[in-house]
């Protein structure tokens, strides 16, 4: 995923560009600015891979800004956006990667994104990968904890402050309306009191993070708040980043996938009962199953059956009632003639279903168990 900075002095167009870039699976908004001077000031801190620049802006035009940004990072990819095609020749003088005419469409952005990624891969020799060995500041999968610069846990002043931070981590790099936060976190309070609590909790959140030595980019406007984070800030973003850029596991990403499966297991926010998180928790759970499924398929393709079974066991430790993956593991044991492991997993599954759901296994799994156990007994 490429980090993109957007510079556009017209707010409606800036909002459109943020939405288009934010929705693209290959791109992430690293920062957006209506002022070219502010963009120049923040560039070295945000470290974008590419920048979308409006050509005509007050105080400093896009061509001039591109030259200054290139002086800081000659590898930076520049994409100009303008309503005037006459700038094309001048734009390519500063080695622009591409040139878009307004209004920018999702189709045109798709073309540019593919070009940017291709150029990035040609220069770096590999796809951008998040270092999974680096401990994230915030852990959101299987637990919910945030650590300061010295590694100690951050103690939030109130539960609502912690929940507010959880929501910002769940939906980063986008504008979150202040009234939306008020309705989500304090639905039973009147509007003025709820909005006061939002502002107060944001202040407490920023102070707790600052006191812990955690730097963060939280911007505020009349509409709401925006938390800008990189993919390695939280394990949730790290997991999303991998899943967004991965459609299949192969030898290039198998090691990263296996590490992610082990380190990103369990329910979102450790199962904390946030009223707004149920849908997102289900989405993450589905992606975890998808990762296990892809990794298992890869190991089977290369003949690593032991690794395939271990992958399924790791996944089922945190999702023991998953019918499809339990059936897949049982089929592996049956194909390999492992009656002891088959019996253990099947009997555990039967007991859990009865205890937690008061149901029996699916007919397909029951038939598989009956046939394999009968065959093993006969031999």
Beta strands, then each sheet from edge to edge (+ up, - down):
strand 1: 2-7
strand 2: 27-33
strand 3: 50-54
strand 4: 77-82
strand 5: 98-101
strand 6: 138-139
strand 7: 145-146
strand 8: 175-177
strand 9: 217-220
strand 10: 224-228
sheet 1: 2+ 1+ 3+ 4+ 5+
sheet 2: 6+ 7-
sheet 3: 8+ 10- 9+
end
